[in-house]
Amino acid sequence: MTTLEVLWRATGMERPSRGPTGLLGVKELRKDASAVIAAVERGSWFLVSKRGTPVGVLLPSAMAEELLMEYAEEILGLQLQKGKEQAETES
């Protein structure tokens, strides 16, 4: 399960019809930071991309806390798997 699938599942959103509020590039995020933060305060969440590749998620802190608590095992498993894959490609 990918991190995004965990997020969609935890928030009750069905992929792809009810995904994040939007995809923000770093440039756009810098330009509109105040408006983006205001939207997050109202419950919106965004994928953040760098050169078109998603690199992070910006979401309300209450949602982040809930996700971390509820899906800690899956998130930890994903991070461990990613670390193993990186170690294998580096050796």
Steps between C-alpha positions, in 0.01 A plus 500: 500500500640841407502801732233667286280193520533514881397867489203435273385207711538689828309803379226293336589636158468270204791508261510678260162675503541672838870555533683798640372853454785564260855448387732788584841559355764643730491831308123524537519407868754777565293755309168415666615365839253708707201395288609135500543498879156660540351225281675233708359658816154454345568128440645489149809296425748516216768298330821700465713435195851585391545514124173312454584215738301476825737539796271565794156558640375813673204422722331624818691401814198322648478283189875431510481399866204273434674338204821442692320346794262285299743384231834502685574135415435543128696826484794347686487196273507722191800690635687179584426357156618820335822491705567140400441578133737798518767289671469233231537750216802665666688171542 
